[in-house]
Amino acid sequence: MSVDFLIAVLITVVGASTPILFAGLGELVTEKSGVLNLGVEGMMLVGAVAGFATVDLTGNPWLAVVVAAAAGALVPMVFAVLTLSLSANQVATGFALTIFGTGLSTLMGKSFTGHGIKAFTTIFPDWLANDRIGKVLFSYSPLVYFSFIMVGLVWWFLNRTRAGLILRAVGENDLSAHSIGYSVTGVRYAAVAFGGAMAGIGGAAFPLVLTPLWAEGLTGGRGWIAIALVVFAGWKPGRLLAGAYFFGLLGTLELYAKASGTVFTALLPSEGWAALPYLATIVALAIISASKAGGGNAPACLGKPFIPST
């Protein structure tokens, strides 16, 4: 394999990993508060269509990111009311949110089918972004660099701030947090909104970074992969970054297997490469179901309704 081929693969992996990383970070914070939201795929699709529509109508990709985040944060408020205020089952409501988001994105996206938009371009000079070696670091969309910043910010928030400590306390022991005066429901509403905003940005990354055309089901199940990724990462942002790039690599290998065949298909048929990320997702979801706490590092109150004694 040539150096140019390896560079092309690396650049493709970075782009493919970015939506999963955004959605995974949002879900990690949500789950750290004790809420299991399985509606990530639906929120990503709503963010994708909101971002695409904004760019198509205004030509401003930065505004599209803001609108996608707002749409992504607004949609799961229905989930939050049902599960946090009315104590509905979080798993069933999360599935319903995915169905709702999928249907809403399909309905909203009909008028944009076949439209092309101007996606993000690199923020660095052309001579640097197009250099044979320099493009490995400087040829990406601003959203790629923003995703790295968000990994650091989420880690810092959870481990170095009072608000992050409160959020983790709510996820580990909601009754104790409530007894010392913290608003468990309020913290969880905020976490769900943040998770939705990040999923919305992750969805918007598809048209803004990867494919500047609208198509139904644009996210291709990446929301489910993001949920699995949180489990694989042990609810740790640093591991989440590595896991997102692992799943991005699997998706990239699938593309190259279909495009070039030979070496890749000799190891595994192209259908096998396509199935690998989803097989890993099924394994992770099985771990959540089989383990009472969803894994050794899972928040103790994950998925459990908060019912205060007083």
C-alpha positions as CSV (number, residue, x, y, z in Angstrom):
1,M,0.0,0.0,0.0
2,S,1.3,3.5,-0.9
3,V,1.6,6.4,1.5
4,D,-1.0,8.3,-0.5
5,F,-3.5,5.5,0.0
6,L,-2.9,5.3,3.7
7,I,-3.3,9.1,4.0
8,A,-6.5,8.9,2.0
9,V,-7.8,6.2,4.4
10,L,-6.8,8.2,7.5
11,I,-8.6,11.3,6.2
12,T,-11.7,9.3,5.5
13,V,-11.6,7.7,8.9
14,V,-11.5,11.1,10.6
15,G,-14.6,12.3,8.7
16,A,-16.5,9.1,9.3
17,S,-15.8,9.2,13.0
18,T,-16.8,12.8,13.7
19,P,-20.7,12.3,13.8
20,I,-20.3,9.2,16.0
21,L,-18.0,11.1,18.4
22,F,-20.4,14.0,18.8
23,A,-23.4,11.7,19.4
24,G,-21.4,9.5,21.7
25,L,-20.3,12.4,23.9
26,G,-23.9,13.6,24.3
27,E,-25.1,10.2,25.2
28,L,-22.2,9.8,27.7
29,V,-23.2,12.9,29.6
30,T,-26.9,11.9,29.5
31,E,-26.1,8.4,30.9
32,K,-23.8,9.9,33.5
33,S,-26.9,11.6,34.9
34,G,-28.7,8.3,35.1
35,V,-30.8,8.6,32.0
36,L,-30.7,5.9,29.2
37,N,-31.9,7.6,26.0
38,L,-32.0,5.2,23.1
39,G,-33.4,7.9,20.8
40,V,-30.0,9.1,19.6
41,E,-30.6,7.9,16.0
42,G,-33.8,10.0,15.8
43,M,-32.2,13.1,17.3
44,M,-29.3,12.8,14.8
45,L,-31.7,12.6,11.9
46,V,-33.6,15.7,13.1
47,G,-30.3,17.5,13.5
48,A,-29.3,16.4,10.0
49,V,-32.4,17.7,8.3
50,A,-32.4,20.9,10.3
51,G,-28.8,21.6,9.4
52,F,-29.3,20.7,5.8
53,A,-32.4,22.9,5.5
54,T,-30.6,25.8,7.1
55,V,-27.6,25.7,4.7
56,D,-29.9,25.2,1.7
57,L,-32.0,28.2,2.6
58,T,-29.3,30.5,4.0
59,G,-26.0,29.2,2.7
60,N,-24.5,29.6,6.2
61,P,-23.0,26.3,7.6
62,W,-22.2,27.9,11.0
63,L,-25.8,28.9,11.4
64,A,-26.7,25.3,10.4
65,V,-24.7,23.9,13.3
66,V,-26.6,26.2,15.8
67,V,-30.0,25.3,14.3
68,A,-29.1,21.5,14.3
69,A,-28.0,21.7,18.0
70,A,-31.2,23.6,18.9
71,A,-33.4,21.1,17.1
72,G,-31.5,18.2,18.6
73,A,-32.0,19.6,22.1
74,L,-35.7,20.4,21.6
75,V,-36.8,17.0,20.2
76,P,-35.8,14.9,23.3
77,M,-37.8,17.2,25.6
78,V,-40.8,15.0,24.8
79,F,-38.7,12.0,26.0
80,A,-37.7,14.0,29.1
81,V,-41.2,14.9,30.1
82,L,-42.4,11.3,29.7
83,T,-39.5,9.6,31.5
84,L,-38.5,12.2,34.1
85,S,-41.7,13.9,35.0
86,L,-44.1,11.0,34.3
87,S,-41.7,8.1,35.0
88,A,-42.4,6.3,31.7
89,N,-40.1,3.5,30.7
90,Q,-36.9,4.9,29.3
91,V,-36.1,2.1,26.9
92,A,-39.5,2.1,25.3
93,T,-39.7,5.9,25.1
94,G,-36.2,6.0,23.6
95,F,-37.3,3.7,20.8
96,A,-40.4,5.8,20.3
97,L,-38.1,8.9,20.0
98,T,-36.1,7.2,17.3
99,I,-39.2,6.3,15.3
100,F,-40.5,9.9,15.8
101,G,-37.2,11.5,14.7
102,T,-36.9,9.2,11.7
103,G,-40.5,10.0,10.5
104,L,-40.1,13.7,11.1
105,S,-36.8,13.9,9.2
106,T,-38.3,11.9,6.3
107,L,-41.3,14.3,6.2
108,M,-39.2,17.5,6.4
109,G,-36.5,16.2,4.0
110,K,-38.8,15.4,1.1
111,S,-38.6,18.9,-0.3
112,F,-34.8,18.8,-0.1
113,T,-34.3,15.5,-1.9
114,G,-31.7,15.9,-4.7
115,H,-30.6,19.3,-3.4
116,G,-26.9,20.0,-3.0
117,I,-25.4,22.3,-0.5
118,K,-22.0,24.0,0.1
119,A,-20.4,22.1,2.9
120,F,-17.7,23.2,5.4
121,T,-14.2,23.7,4.0
122,T,-11.0,23.7,5.9
123,I,-10.1,26.8,7.9
124,F,-6.4,26.6,7.0
125,P,-4.7,28.0,3.9
126,D,-4.8,25.9,0.7
127,W,-1.1,25.5,0.6
128,L,-1.2,23.8,4.0
129,A,-4.4,21.9,3.6
130,N,-3.3,20.5,0.2
131,D,0.2,19.6,1.1
132,R,0.9,15.8,0.9
133,I,1.7,15.5,4.6
134,G,0.0,18.7,5.9
135,K,-3.4,17.6,4.8
136,V,-3.3,14.8,7.5
137,L,-3.6,17.5,10.1
138,F,-5.0,20.6,8.3
139,S,-7.5,19.5,5.7
140,Y,-10.5,18.9,7.8
141,S,-13.8,20.6,8.5
142,P,-14.0,22.9,11.5
143,L,-16.5,20.4,13.0
144,V,-13.6,17.9,13.3
145,Y,-11.5,20.2,15.4
146,F,-14.6,21.2,17.4
147,S,-15.2,17.5,18.2
148,F,-11.7,17.2,19.7
149,I,-12.3,20.3,21.8
150,M,-15.6,18.9,23.1
151,V,-13.9,15.7,24.2
152,G,-11.6,17.8,26.4
153,L,-14.5,20.0,27.6
154,V,-16.7,17.0,28.6
155,W,-13.8,15.4,30.4
156,W,-13.0,18.6,32.3
157,F,-16.7,19.2,33.1
158,L,-17.2,15.7,34.5
159,N,-14.0,15.5,36.5
160,R,-13.0,19.0,37.4
161,T,-16.1,21.1,38.0
162,R,-18.7,21.2,40.8
163,A,-21.5,20.9,38.2
164,G,-20.0,17.8,36.8
165,L,-19.7,16.3,40.3
166,I,-23.4,17.0,40.9
167,L,-24.3,15.4,37.6
168,R,-22.3,12.3,38.5
169,A,-23.8,12.2,42.0
170,V,-27.3,12.3,40.5
171,G,-26.4,9.4,38.3
172,E,-24.9,7.3,41.0
173,N,-27.4,7.9,43.8
174,D,-30.3,10.1,43.0
175,L,-32.0,9.8,46.4
176,S,-28.9,11.0,48.2
177,A,-28.5,13.9,45.8
178,H,-32.1,14.8,46.3
179,S,-31.8,14.6,50.1
180,I,-29.0,17.2,50.2
181,G,-31.0,19.6,48.0
182,Y,-30.0,19.0,44.4
183,S,-32.7,19.0,41.8
184,V,-32.4,15.5,40.3
185,T,-35.0,16.1,37.7
186,G,-33.5,19.5,36.7
187,V,-30.0,18.1,36.3
188,R,-31.4,15.2,34.1
189,Y,-33.4,17.6,31.9
190,A,-30.2,19.6,31.3
191,A,-28.3,16.4,30.5
192,V,-30.9,15.2,28.1
193,A,-30.9,18.6,26.3
194,F,-27.1,18.5,26.0
195,G,-27.2,15.0,24.7
196,G,-29.8,16.0,22.1
197,A,-27.8,19.1,21.1
198,M,-24.7,17.0,20.5
199,A,-26.6,14.3,18.6
200,G,-28.1,17.1,16.5
201,I,-24.6,18.4,15.7
202,G,-23.5,14.9,14.9
203,G,-26.4,14.5,12.5
204,A,-25.6,17.8,10.9
205,A,-22.0,16.6,10.3
206,F,-23.3,14.2,7.7
207,P,-24.4,16.9,5.2
208,L,-21.8,19.5,6.4
209,V,-18.8,17.2,6.4
210,L,-19.4,14.0,4.6
211,T,-22.2,14.0,1.9
212,P,-23.6,17.4,0.8
213,L,-26.8,15.9,-0.5
214,W,-30.0,15.0,1.3
215,A,-31.1,11.4,1.4
216,E,-33.6,9.6,3.6
217,G,-32.0,7.8,6.5
218,L,-28.8,9.8,6.0
219,T,-27.2,8.8,9.3
220,G,-27.4,5.1,8.5
221,G,-27.8,3.7,12.0
222,R,-24.8,5.6,13.5
223,G,-27.0,6.7,16.4
224,W,-27.1,3.0,17.6
225,I,-23.4,2.8,17.2
226,A,-22.9,5.9,19.4
227,I,-25.0,4.2,22.2
228,A,-22.9,1.1,21.9
229,L,-19.7,3.2,21.9
230,V,-20.5,4.7,25.3
231,V,-20.6,1.2,26.8
232,F,-17.4,0.1,25.0
233,A,-15.7,3.3,26.3
234,G,-16.7,2.6,29.9
235,W,-18.3,6.0,30.2
236,K,-15.0,7.7,29.8
237,P,-14.5,10.5,27.2
238,G,-10.9,9.6,26.3
239,R,-11.9,6.0,25.5
240,L,-14.9,7.3,23.6
241,L,-12.6,9.2,21.3
242,A,-10.6,6.0,20.5
243,G,-13.8,4.0,20.1
244,A,-15.3,6.5,17.7
245,Y,-12.3,6.3,15.5
246,F,-12.3,2.5,15.7
247,F,-15.9,2.5,14.4
248,G,-15.0,5.1,11.9
249,L,-12.2,2.8,10.7
250,L,-14.7,-0.1,10.3
251,G,-17.0,2.1,8.2
252,T,-14.1,3.2,6.1
253,L,-12.9,-0.3,5.4
254,E,-16.4,-1.2,4.3
255,L,-16.3,1.7,1.7
256,Y,-12.9,0.6,0.4
257,A,-14.0,-3.0,0.3
258,K,-16.9,-2.1,-1.9
259,A,-14.9,0.2,-4.0
260,S,-11.7,-1.8,-4.5
261,G,-12.3,-5.3,-3.4
262,T,-9.1,-7.4,-3.8
263,V,-7.2,-7.2,-0.5
264,F,-10.2,-6.4,1.6
265,T,-12.6,-8.9,0.2
266,A,-9.9,-11.6,0.4
267,L,-10.1,-11.2,4.1
268,L,-13.8,-10.8,4.4
269,P,-16.7,-10.3,2.0
270,S,-17.9,-6.8,1.5
271,E,-21.1,-7.7,3.3
272,G,-19.1,-8.8,6.3
273,W,-17.3,-5.5,6.5
274,A,-20.6,-3.7,6.3
275,A,-22.0,-5.8,9.2
276,L,-19.0,-5.4,11.5
277,P,-20.0,-2.1,13.2
278,Y,-23.6,-3.3,13.8
279,L,-22.5,-6.7,15.1
280,A,-20.4,-4.7,17.6
281,T,-23.4,-2.6,18.4
282,I,-25.5,-5.7,19.1
283,V,-22.9,-7.0,21.5
284,A,-22.8,-3.7,23.4
285,L,-26.6,-3.5,23.7
286,A,-26.6,-7.2,24.9
287,I,-24.1,-6.2,27.6
288,I,-26.5,-3.4,28.8
289,S,-29.4,-5.9,28.9
290,A,-27.4,-8.7,30.5
291,S,-25.7,-6.7,33.2
292,K,-27.8,-5.2,36.0
293,A,-25.8,-2.0,36.0
294,G,-25.1,-2.0,32.3
295,G,-21.4,-2.6,32.9
296,G,-18.8,-2.2,35.7
297,N,-18.4,1.6,35.2
298,A,-22.1,2.4,34.5
299,P,-23.9,4.9,36.7
300,A,-25.8,3.0,39.4
301,C,-29.1,4.7,38.6
302,L,-28.8,4.3,34.8
303,G,-32.3,3.7,33.4
304,K,-34.0,3.8,36.7
305,P,-36.9,6.2,37.3
306,F,-36.4,8.8,40.1
307,I,-39.2,8.5,42.7
308,P,-38.4,10.7,45.7
309,S,-39.5,9.3,49.1
310,T,-40.7,12.8,50.2
